[in-house]
């Protein structure tokens, strides 16, 4: 697969190495530009990012179609103000509505004033004369203390622009625009992990018309077909044999030739099961096994009806999950691992992982764990630029990459 002259159907990624534990004893240090964290608030749903002003009134409520109405009472006002960036879906995804409800509930307990905002209602203003401002209804308004983008692979260009502007203004975003963008493209995420010698399934970027002979020679059958961007098991297919693969490729070619898909080697040991490892601030907080509801179903996602149970955390699992987050630049992530002959391969890394199933299996309060990291951001200096961070990993330290800070726990 390393000979480009043989690659007739697309881009074939080099084989990744098997798991080899590496020394993670070195301290994890960060070099960053210092800037005090900002305090925020806003008064209307439509805002323009563009001059910093003193804190003003917090809105009593914020409505989205999915959440209906999220109340923020005067009693819930705290020293820290955070935003969740979230876009409504049609149809509404019940699990995401419940997760956002839990975020609001836990924010009150943590003395955090939380507002759920649709990034589509924010105007981005780039002004060279007032490049440190956020404008609400034509008036300067403060910035939030932290932002939690909760859109994952559904993050649009407009939403990315909002996140980047907030980062440039020194607002900690967990995750950063860099990390979210890295894993939104599944092929690019695989390329990053292969660069750091992490084990992933062999992957091919398809080019239409797909050379079926080359795919069969490279992978054999069955094979996994995925769209480059997607969550909750959507856009993932299994082609059992050559005929099924040809039929699926023909259907895609007829209906949407502009779609980008990747083809992956099928990992037989992981049929109908996988692991979801949840990482927050450089620490593995939980690990669960997901099992498909039907013995003939190859996808094990909880969102598609799969069952979940706590899974013992080994040093290999922890190392793979932390390294996957390190090389993709994520602070909060769900790392999916495939079983592979006594070891594991990294299937995907998700920047906005669901956690209803995880809480059910592992008895953990995910929003509370995330707010612990957000509180760290409020107490320490924050870089105004997500690129000004240099890190050296250590398993015994808590790290928050790129647009955030690093500290010992």
KENU-934392 format. One record per residue (C-alpha): residue number from 1; x, y, z; chain. Coordinates in steps of 0.1 Angstrom, whole numbers, plus 5000, padded with zeros to 4 digits. Each point is the difference from the previous one (the first is absolute). Layout:
+-----+------+------+------+----+
!   i !    X !    Y !    Z ! ch !
+-----+------+------+------+----+
! NUM !    X !    Y !    Z !  A !
...
+-----+------+------+------+----+
This chain:
+-----+------+------+------+----+
!   i !    X !    Y !    Z ! ch !
+-----+------+------+------+----+
!   1 ! 5000 ! 5000 ! 5000 !  A !
!   2 ! 5030 ! 5023 ! 5002 !  A !
!   3 ! 5005 ! 5002 ! 4963 !  A !
!   4 ! 4980 ! 5029 ! 4986 !  A !
!   5 ! 5001 ! 4986 ! 4965 !  A !
!   6 ! 4978 ! 4971 ! 5012 !  A !
!   7 ! 4974 ! 5023 ! 5016 !  A !
!   8 ! 4973 ! 5001 ! 4974 !  A !
!   9 ! 4970 ! 5005 ! 5022 !  A !
!  10 ! 5011 ! 5028 ! 5023 !  A !
!  11 ! 5023 ! 5006 ! 5029 !  A !
!  12 ! 5011 ! 4970 ! 5020 !  A !
!  13 ! 5014 ! 5008 ! 5034 !  A !
!  14 ! 5031 ! 4981 ! 5011 !  A !
!  15 ! 4995 ! 4972 ! 5025 !  A !
!  16 ! 5001 ! 5011 ! 5036 !  A !
!  17 ! 5022 ! 4983 ! 5025 !  A !
!  18 ! 4987 ! 4976 ! 5026 !  A !
!  19 ! 4997 ! 5013 ! 5036 !  A !
!  20 ! 5033 ! 5005 ! 5016 !  A !
!  21 ! 4999 ! 5016 ! 5035 !  A !
!  22 ! 5022 ! 5031 ! 5001 !  A !
!  23 ! 5016 ! 5019 ! 5028 !  A !
!  24 ! 4976 ! 5026 ! 5012 !  A !
!  25 ! 5019 ! 5010 ! 5031 !  A !
!  26 ! 5012 ! 5033 ! 4988 !  A !
!  27 ! 4982 ! 5030 ! 5014 !  A !
!  28 ! 4974 ! 5017 ! 4979 !  A !
!  29 ! 5009 ! 5036 ! 4996 !  A !
!  30 ! 4983 ! 5029 ! 4981 !  A !
!  31 ! 5014 ! 5032 ! 4987 !  A !
!  32 ! 4974 ! 5026 ! 4993 !  A !
!  33 ! 4993 ! 5037 ! 4998 !  A !
!  34 ! 4984 ! 5013 ! 5032 !  A !
!  35 ! 4967 ! 5018 ! 4999 !  A !
!  36 ! 4974 ! 5003 ! 5028 !  A !
!  37 ! 4968 ! 4981 ! 4995 !  A !
!  38 ! 4970 ! 5022 ! 4990 !  A !
!  39 ! 4966 ! 5002 ! 5017 !  A !
!  40 ! 4970 ! 5000 ! 4977 !  A !
!  41 ! 4963 ! 5004 ! 4994 !  A !
!  42 ! 4976 ! 5011 ! 4974 !  A !
!  43 ! 4964 ! 5013 ! 4997 !  A !
!  44 ! 4986 ! 4986 ! 4968 !  A !
!  45 ! 5001 ! 4969 ! 4978 !  A !
!  46 ! 5016 ! 5018 ! 4971 !  A !
!  47 ! 5035 ! 5014 ! 5008 !  A !
!  48 ! 5029 ! 5013 ! 4981 !  A !
!  49 ! 5036 ! 4991 ! 5010 !  A !
!  50 ! 5020 ! 5029 ! 4993 !  A !
!  51 ! 5012 ! 5036 ! 5049 !  A !
!  52 ! 5002 ! 4985 ! 5034 !  A !
!  53 ! 4977 ! 5016 ! 5026 !  A !
!  54 ! 4991 ! 4995 ! 5037 !  A !
!  55 ! 4977 ! 4971 ! 5009 !  A !
!  56 ! 4963 ! 5007 ! 4993 !  A !
!  57 ! 4968 ! 4981 ! 5007 !  A !
!  58 ! 4997 ! 4963 ! 4994 !  A !
!  59 ! 4970 ! 4990 ! 4980 !  A !
!  60 ! 4973 ! 4982 ! 5020 !  A !
!  61 ! 4996 ! 4974 ! 4973 !  A !
!  62 ! 5012 ! 4988 ! 4967 !  A !
!  63 ! 4979 ! 4980 ! 4976 !  A !
!  64 ! 5009 ! 4975 ! 4973 !  A !
!  65 ! 4976 ! 4978 ! 4981 !  A !
!  66 ! 5016 ! 4969 ! 5014 !  A !
!  67 ! 5002 ! 5011 ! 5036 !  A !
!  68 ! 4968 ! 5020 ! 4999 !  A !
!  69 ! 5010 ! 5023 ! 5029 !  A !
!  70 ! 5030 ! 4999 ! 5023 !  A !
!  71 ! 4994 ! 5021 ! 5031 !  A !
!  72 ! 5029 ! 5019 ! 5016 !  A !
!  73 ! 4986 ! 5014 ! 5033 !  A !
!  74 ! 5015 ! 5029 ! 5018 !  A !
!  75 ! 5010 ! 4977 ! 5029 !  A !
!  76 ! 5021 ! 4979 ! 4976 !  A !
!  77 ! 5023 ! 5030 ! 4992 !  A !
!  78 ! 5036 ! 4992 ! 5009 !  A !
!  79 ! 5034 ! 5014 ! 4995 !  A !
!  80 ! 5006 ! 4979 ! 4969 !  A !
!  81 ! 4979 ! 5003 ! 4968 !  A !
!  82 ! 5002 ! 4974 ! 4973 !  A !
!  83 ! 4984 ! 4995 ! 4966 !  A !
!  84 ! 4991 ! 4967 ! 4983 !  A !
!  85 ! 5000 ! 5004 ! 4963 !  A !
!  86 ! 4973 ! 4977 ! 4986 !  A !
!  87 ! 4979 ! 4998 ! 4968 !  A !
!  88 ! 4965 ! 4986 ! 5000 !  A !
!  89 ! 4993 ! 4969 ! 4980 !  A !
!  90 ! 4970 ! 4990 ! 4979 !  A !
!  91 ! 4988 ! 4977 ! 5013 !  A !
!  92 ! 5010 ! 5007 ! 5036 !  A !
!  93 ! 5025 ! 4976 ! 5015 !  A !
!  94 ! 4986 ! 4991 ! 5034 !  A !
!  95 ! 5034 ! 4990 ! 5015 !  A !
!  96 ! 5016 ! 5033 ! 4991 !  A !
!  97 ! 4971 ! 5019 ! 5016 !  A !
!  98 ! 5004 ! 4980 ! 5032 !  A !
!  99 ! 5038 ! 5005 ! 5000 !  A !
! 100 ! 4995 ! 5038 ! 4997 !  A !
! 101 ! 4974 ! 4999 ! 5028 !  A !
! 102 ! 5026 ! 4983 ! 5022 !  A !
! 103 ! 5026 ! 5026 ! 4991 !  A !
! 104 ! 4976 ! 5027 ! 5012 !  A !
! 105 ! 4991 ! 4981 ! 5032 !  A !
! 106 ! 5037 ! 4994 ! 5009 !  A !
! 107 ! 5009 ! 5036 ! 4992 !  A !
! 108 ! 4977 ! 5012 ! 5027 !  A !
! 109 ! 5017 ! 4977 ! 5025 !  A !
! 110 ! 5034 ! 5011 ! 4989 !  A !
! 111 ! 4991 ! 5037 ! 5004 !  A !
! 112 ! 5003 ! 5005 ! 4962 !  A !
! 113 ! 4976 ! 5020 ! 4980 !  A !
! 114 ! 4995 ! 4980 ! 4968 !  A !
! 115 ! 4984 ! 5012 ! 4967 !  A !
! 116 ! 4993 ! 4977 ! 4971 !  A !
! 117 ! 5005 ! 5019 ! 4967 !  A !
! 118 ! 4995 ! 4992 ! 4964 !  A !
! 119 ! 5031 ! 5012 ! 4981 !  A !
! 120 ! 4978 ! 5008 ! 4970 !  A !
! 121 ! 4987 ! 5029 ! 5021 !  A !
! 122 ! 5034 ! 5016 ! 5005 !  A !
! 123 ! 5015 ! 5025 ! 4975 !  A !
! 124 ! 5038 ! 4999 ! 4997 !  A !
! 125 ! 5015 ! 5035 ! 4996 !  A !
! 126 ! 5037 ! 5002 ! 4992 !  A !
! 127 ! 5010 ! 5036 ! 5007 !  A !
! 128 ! 5037 ! 5011 ! 5000 !  A !
! 129 ! 4992 ! 5030 ! 5022 !  A !
! 130 ! 4979 ! 4981 ! 5025 !  A !
! 131 ! 5014 ! 4965 ! 4999 !  A !
! 132 ! 4993 ! 4991 ! 5036 !  A !
! 133 ! 4962 ! 5005 ! 5002 !  A !
! 134 ! 4967 ! 4982 ! 5000 !  A !
! 135 ! 4970 ! 5022 ! 4989 !  A !
! 136 ! 4964 ! 4993 ! 5012 !  A !
! 137 ! 4972 ! 5020 ! 4984 !  A !
! 138 ! 5026 ! 5025 ! 4988 !  A !
! 139 ! 5016 ! 5004 ! 5034 !  A !
! 140 ! 5032 ! 4986 ! 5015 !  A !
! 141 ! 4994 ! 4970 ! 5022 !  A !
! 142 ! 5023 ! 4977 ! 5021 !  A !
! 143 ! 5013 ! 4966 ! 4989 !  A !
! 144 ! 4992 ! 4966 ! 5016 !  A !
! 145 ! 5026 ! 4984 ! 5023 !  A !
! 146 ! 4999 ! 4968 ! 4980 !  A !
! 147 ! 4982 ! 4984 ! 4970 !  A !
! 148 ! 4990 ! 4964 ! 4995 !  A !
! 149 ! 4993 ! 4994 ! 4963 !  A !
! 150 ! 4976 ! 4970 ! 4998 !  A !
! 151 ! 4995 ! 4995 ! 4963 !  A !
! 152 ! 5027 ! 4975 ! 4992 !  A !
! 153 ! 5000 ! 4990 ! 4963 !  A !
! 154 ! 4970 ! 5022 ! 4994 !  A !
! 155 ! 5021 ! 5031 ! 5006 !  A !
! 156 ! 4995 ! 5023 ! 4970 !  A !
! 157 ! 5025 ! 5025 ! 4985 !  A !
! 158 ! 4980 ! 5028 ! 5017 !  A !
! 159 ! 5002 ! 4983 ! 5034 !  A !
! 160 ! 5038 ! 4994 ! 4995 !  A !
! 161 ! 5003 ! 5038 ! 4993 !  A !
! 162 ! 4982 ! 5008 ! 5032 !  A !
! 163 ! 5023 ! 4976 ! 5020 !  A !
! 164 ! 5031 ! 5014 ! 4984 !  A !
! 165 ! 4990 ! 5036 ! 5008 !  A !
! 166 ! 4993 ! 4991 ! 5036 !  A !
! 167 ! 5034 ! 4983 ! 5002 !  A !
! 168 ! 5017 ! 5031 ! 4985 !  A !
! 169 ! 4984 ! 5021 ! 5027 !  A !
! 170 ! 5015 ! 4977 ! 5027 !  A !
! 171 ! 4969 ! 4980 ! 5009 !  A !
! 172 ! 5008 ! 4963 ! 5008 !  A !
! 173 ! 4981 ! 4977 ! 4977 !  A !
! 174 ! 4998 ! 4963 ! 5010 !  A !
! 175 ! 5005 ! 4987 ! 4974 !  A !
! 176 ! 5020 ! 5024 ! 4979 !  A !
! 177 ! 4992 ! 5006 ! 4963 !  A !
! 178 ! 5032 ! 4983 ! 4991 !  A !
! 179 ! 4991 ! 4968 ! 5018 !  A !
! 180 ! 4964 ! 4999 ! 4988 !  A !
! 181 ! 5011 ! 5006 ! 4964 !  A !
! 182 ! 5026 ! 4973 ! 5003 !  A !
! 183 ! 4976 ! 4972 ! 5009 !  A !
! 184 ! 4970 ! 5012 ! 4979 !  A !
! 185 ! 5020 ! 4987 ! 4970 !  A !
! 186 ! 5004 ! 4963 ! 5009 !  A !
! 187 ! 5028 ! 4995 ! 4974 !  A !
! 188 ! 5020 ! 5029 ! 5014 !  A !
! 189 ! 4996 ! 4987 ! 5035 !  A !
! 190 ! 5013 ! 4966 ! 4989 !  A !
! 191 ! 5029 ! 5017 ! 4983 !  A !
! 192 ! 5009 ! 5019 ! 5032 !  A !
! 193 ! 4999 ! 4968 ! 5020 !  A !
! 194 ! 5021 ! 4980 ! 4975 !  A !
! 195 ! 5026 ! 5028 ! 5001 !  A !
! 196 ! 5004 ! 4993 ! 5037 !  A !
! 197 ! 5001 ! 4963 ! 4995 !  A !
! 198 ! 4966 ! 4992 ! 5015 !  A !
! 199 ! 4982 ! 4969 ! 4989 !  A !
! 200 ! 4970 ! 5006 ! 4977 !  A !
! 201 ! 4982 ! 4979 ! 4973 !  A !
! 202 ! 5016 ! 5003 ! 4965 !  A !
! 203 ! 4980 ! 5027 ! 4982 !  A !
! 204 ! 4994 ! 5010 ! 4964 !  A !
! 205 ! 4986 ! 5032 ! 4987 !  A !
! 206 ! 4977 ! 4989 ! 4971 !  A !
! 207 ! 5001 ! 5016 ! 4966 !  A !
! 208 ! 4971 ! 4995 ! 4976 !  A !
! 209 ! 4997 ! 4978 ! 4981 !  A !
! 210 ! 5014 ! 4978 ! 5027 !  A !
! 211 ! 5024 ! 4973 ! 4988 !  A !
! 212 ! 4984 ! 4969 ! 5016 !  A !
! 213 ! 5029 ! 4978 ! 4991 !  A !
! 214 ! 5024 ! 5022 ! 5019 !  A !
! 215 ! 4978 ! 5001 ! 5030 !  A !
! 216 ! 4997 ! 4962 ! 5000 !  A !
! 217 ! 5038 ! 4996 ! 4996 !  A !
! 218 ! 5007 ! 5026 ! 5028 !  A !
! 219 ! 4974 ! 4990 ! 5026 !  A !
! 220 ! 4981 ! 4970 ! 4989 !  A !
! 221 ! 4964 ! 4997 ! 5011 !  A !
! 222 ! 4980 ! 5010 ! 5020 !  A !
! 223 ! 5010 ! 5037 ! 5002 !  A !
! 224 ! 4987 ! 5030 ! 5019 !  A !
! 225 ! 4987 ! 5030 ! 4981 !  A !
! 226 ! 4997 ! 5034 ! 5017 !  A !
! 227 ! 4992 ! 5035 ! 4991 !  A !
! 228 ! 5028 ! 5024 ! 5010 !  A !
! 229 ! 4978 ! 5017 ! 5026 !  A !
! 230 ! 4973 ! 4985 ! 5022 !  A !
! 231 ! 4990 ! 4990 ! 5035 !  A !
! 232 ! 4977 ! 4976 ! 5018 !  A !
! 233 ! 5008 ! 4972 ! 4976 !  A !
! 234 ! 4986 ! 5019 ! 4970 !  A !
! 235 ! 5016 ! 4997 ! 4967 !  A !
! 236 ! 5018 ! 4967 ! 5009 !  A !
! 237 ! 4994 ! 4969 ! 4979 !  A !
! 238 ! 5013 ! 4964 ! 4997 !  A !
! 239 ! 5004 ! 4984 ! 4966 !  A !
! 240 ! 5003 ! 4962 ! 5006 !  A !
! 241 ! 5012 ! 4991 ! 4965 !  A !
! 242 ! 5010 ! 5013 ! 4966 !  A !
! 243 ! 4965 ! 5002 ! 4987 !  A !
! 244 ! 4986 ! 5019 ! 5030 !  A !
! 245 ! 5029 ! 5024 ! 4997 !  A !
! 246 ! 4995 ! 5006 ! 4963 !  A !
! 247 ! 4963 ! 5006 ! 5005 !  A !
! 248 ! 5006 ! 5025 ! 5028 !  A !
! 249 ! 5026 ! 5019 ! 4980 !  A !
! 250 ! 4978 ! 5001 ! 4970 !  A !
! 251 ! 4971 ! 5014 ! 5021 !  A !
! 252 ! 5023 ! 5027 ! 5015 !  A !
! 253 ! 5014 ! 5009 ! 4965 !  A !
! 254 ! 4965 ! 5004 ! 4986 !  A !
! 255 ! 4985 ! 5020 ! 5029 !  A !
! 256 ! 5029 ! 5021 ! 5012 !  A !
! 257 ! 5034 ! 5000 ! 4983 !  A !
! 258 ! 5012 ! 5029 ! 5021 !  A !
! 259 ! 4998 ! 4981 ! 5032 !  A !
! 260 ! 5034 ! 4991 ! 5016 !  A !
! 261 ! 5002 ! 4965 ! 5014 !  A !
! 262 ! 5028 ! 4978 ! 5015 !  A !
! 263 ! 5004 ! 4963 ! 4999 !  A !
! 264 ! 5014 ! 4982 ! 5030 !  A !
! 265 ! 5013 ! 4965 ! 5007 !  A !
! 266 ! 4974 ! 4980 ! 5019 !  A !
! 267 ! 5012 ! 4990 ! 5035 !  A !
! 268 ! 4983 ! 4967 ! 5006 !  A !
! 269 ! 5006 ! 4998 ! 5037 !  A !
! 270 ! 4980 ! 5031 ! 5006 !  A !
! 271 ! 4969 ! 4990 ! 4980 !  A !
! 272 ! 4970 ! 5014 ! 5020 !  A !
! 273 ! 5021 ! 5013 ! 5029 !  A !
! 274 ! 5024 ! 5027 ! 5008 !  A !
! 275 ! 5012 ! 5022 ! 5029 !  A !
! 276 ! 4992 ! 5037 ! 5007 !  A !
! 277 ! 5026 ! 5017 ! 5021 !  A !
! 278 ! 4991 ! 5035 ! 5014 !  A !
! 279 ! 5028 ! 5025 ! 5004 !  A !
! 280 ! 4997 ! 5033 ! 5018 !  A !
! 281 ! 5029 ! 5024 ! 5005 !  A !
! 282 ! 5027 ! 4974 ! 4993 !  A !
! 283 ! 4985 ! 4974 ! 5023 !  A !
! 284 ! 4980 ! 4968 ! 4992 !  A !
! 285 ! 4969 ! 5003 ! 5022 !  A !
! 286 ! 4981 ! 4969 ! 4988 !  A !
! 287 ! 5001 ! 4971 ! 4976 !  A !
! 288 ! 4970 ! 4979 ! 4988 !  A !
! 289 ! 4994 ! 4971 ! 4976 !  A !
! 290 ! 4973 ! 5004 ! 4974 !  A !
! 291 ! 4983 ! 4970 ! 4986 !  A !
! 292 ! 4976 ! 4999 ! 4970 !  A !
! 293 ! 4964 ! 4992 ! 5008 !  A !
! 294 ! 4998 ! 4974 ! 4972 !  A !
! 295 ! 5026 ! 4973 ! 4995 !  A !
! 296 ! 4999 ! 5008 ! 4963 !  A !
! 297 ! 5006 ! 5037 ! 5005 !  A !
! 298 ! 5037 ! 5012 ! 4996 !  A !
! 299 ! 4994 ! 5035 ! 5016 !  A !
! 300 ! 5001 ! 5001 ! 5038 !  A !
! 301 ! 4989 ! 5036 ! 5005 !  A !
! 302 ! 4978 ! 5006 ! 5030 !  A !
! 303 ! 4980 ! 5025 ! 4979 !  A !
! 304 ! 4990 ! 4972 ! 4977 !  A !
! 305 ! 4987 ! 4978 ! 5028 !  A !
! 306 ! 5032 ! 4983 ! 5012 !  A !
! 307 ! 5006 ! 4990 ! 5036 !  A !
! 308 ! 5027 ! 5014 ! 5022 !  A !
! 309 ! 5020 ! 4988 ! 5030 !  A !
! 310 ! 5030 ! 5012 ! 5020 !  A !
! 311 ! 5033 ! 4987 ! 4986 !  A !
! 312 ! 5033 ! 4997 ! 5020 !  A !
! 313 ! 5025 ! 5026 ! 4991 !  A !
! 314 ! 5034 ! 4986 ! 4991 !  A !
! 315 ! 5032 ! 5019 ! 4995 !  A !
! 316 ! 4998 ! 4994 ! 4962 !  A !
! 317 ! 4964 ! 5013 ! 4998 !  A !
! 318 ! 5010 ! 5031 ! 5020 !  A !
! 319 ! 5031 ! 5007 ! 4980 !  A !
! 320 ! 4982 ! 4997 ! 4967 !  A !
! 321 ! 4972 ! 5023 ! 5010 !  A !
! 322 ! 5023 ! 5027 ! 5014 !  A !
! 323 ! 5024 ! 4998 ! 4970 !  A !
! 324 ! 4970 ! 5002 ! 4976 !  A !
! 325 ! 4989 ! 5032 ! 5017 !  A !
! 326 ! 5035 ! 5014 ! 5001 !  A !
! 327 ! 5007 ! 4997 ! 4963 !  A !
! 328 ! 4966 ! 5013 ! 4990 !  A !
! 329 ! 5000 ! 5028 ! 5025 !  A !
! 330 ! 4968 ! 4992 ! 5019 !  A !
! 331 ! 4993 ! 5009 ! 5037 !  A !
! 332 ! 4967 ! 4981 ! 5001 !  A !
! 333 ! 4996 ! 4969 ! 4979 !  A !
! 334 ! 4984 ! 4966 ! 4995 !  A !
! 335 ! 5026 ! 4976 ! 4986 !  A !
! 336 ! 4986 ! 4969 ! 4984 !  A !
! 337 ! 5023 ! 4969 ! 5001 !  A !
! 338 ! 4996 ! 4968 ! 4980 !  A !
! 339 ! 5009 ! 4966 ! 5014 !  A !
! 340 ! 5029 ! 4985 ! 4980 !  A !
! 341 ! 5016 ! 4967 ! 5010 !  A !
! 342 ! 5006 ! 5008 ! 5036 !  A !
! 343 ! 5008 ! 5036 ! 4994 !  A !
! 344 ! 4981 ! 5030 ! 4986 !  A !
! 345 ! 4998 ! 5024 ! 4970 !  A !
! 346 ! 4987 ! 5035 ! 5001 !  A !
! 347 ! 4969 ! 5002 ! 4979 !  A !
! 348 ! 4989 ! 5036 ! 5005 !  A !
! 349 ! 5004 ! 5030 ! 5022 !  A !
! 350 ! 4969 ! 5021 ! 5007 !  A !
! 351 ! 5002 ! 5037 ! 5011 !  A !
! 352 ! 4964 ! 5002 ! 5014 !  A !
! 353 ! 4993 ! 4965 ! 5013 !  A !
! 354 ! 4967 ! 4990 ! 5014 !  A !
! 355 ! 5000 ! 4989 ! 5037 !  A !
! 356 ! 4966 ! 4987 ! 5009 !  A !
! 357 ! 5011 ! 4964 ! 4995 !  A !
! 358 ! 5033 ! 5006 ! 5017 !  A !
! 359 ! 4983 ! 5013 ! 5031 !  A !
! 360 ! 4977 ! 4971 ! 5000 !  A !
! 361 ! 5029 ! 4975 ! 4998 !  A !
! 362 ! 5027 ! 5017 ! 5021 !  A !
! 363 ! 4981 ! 5020 ! 5027 !  A !
! 364 ! 5018 ! 5033 ! 4991 !  A !
! 365 ! 4987 ! 5036 ! 4998 !  A !
! 366 ! 5016 ! 5012 ! 4967 !  A !
! 367 ! 4988 ! 5037 ! 5002 !  A !
! 368 ! 5014 ! 5002 ! 5035 !  A !
! 369 ! 5034 ! 4986 ! 4989 !  A !
! 370 ! 5001 ! 5025 ! 4971 !  A !
! 371 ! 4992 ! 5029 ! 5022 !  A !
! 372 ! 5030 ! 4992 ! 5022 !  A !
! 373 ! 5022 ! 5006 ! 4970 !  A !
! 374 ! 4981 ! 5032 ! 4990 !  A !
! 375 ! 5006 ! 5013 ! 5036 !  A !
! 376 ! 5037 ! 4995 ! 4994 !  A !
! 377 ! 4998 ! 5023 ! 4970 !  A !
! 378 ! 4983 ! 5026 ! 5020 !  A !
! 379 ! 5028 ! 5000 ! 5026 !  A !
! 380 ! 5030 ! 5000 ! 4977 !  A !
! 381 ! 5013 ! 5021 ! 4971 !  A !
! 382 ! 4988 ! 4992 ! 4965 !  A !
! 383 ! 5017 ! 5004 ! 4966 !  A !
! 384 ! 4981 ! 5021 ! 4975 !  A !
! 385 ! 5012 ! 4978 ! 4972 !  A !
! 386 ! 4995 ! 4962 ! 4998 !  A !
! 387 ! 5033 ! 4994 ! 4982 !  A !
! 388 ! 5022 ! 5014 ! 5027 !  A !
! 389 ! 5003 ! 4968 ! 5020 !  A !
! 390 ! 5029 ! 4976 ! 5002 !  A !
! 391 ! 4994 ! 4968 ! 5021 !  A !
! 392 ! 5018 ! 4969 ! 5012 !  A !
! 393 ! 4977 ! 4972 ! 5011 !  A !
! 394 ! 4999 ! 4984 ! 5034 !  A !
! 395 ! 4974 ! 4975 ! 5011 !  A !
! 396 ! 5001 ! 5014 ! 5036 !  A !
! 397 ! 4992 ! 5035 ! 4990 !  A !
! 398 ! 4968 ! 5017 ! 4989 !  A !
! 399 ! 5003 ! 5018 ! 4966 !  A !
! 400 ! 4977 ! 5022 ! 4981 !  A !
! 401 ! 5014 ! 5005 ! 4965 !  A !
! 402 ! 5002 ! 5028 ! 4975 !  A !
! 403 ! 4975 ! 5027 ! 5010 !  A !
! 404 ! 5002 ! 4993 ! 5036 !  A !
! 405 ! 5024 ! 4994 ! 5030 !  A !
! 406 ! 5020 ! 4973 ! 5016 !  A !
! 407 ! 5003 ! 4993 ! 5037 !  A !
! 408 ! 5009 ! 4972 ! 5024 !  A !
! 409 ! 4973 ! 4980 ! 5017 !  A !
+-----+------+------+------+----+
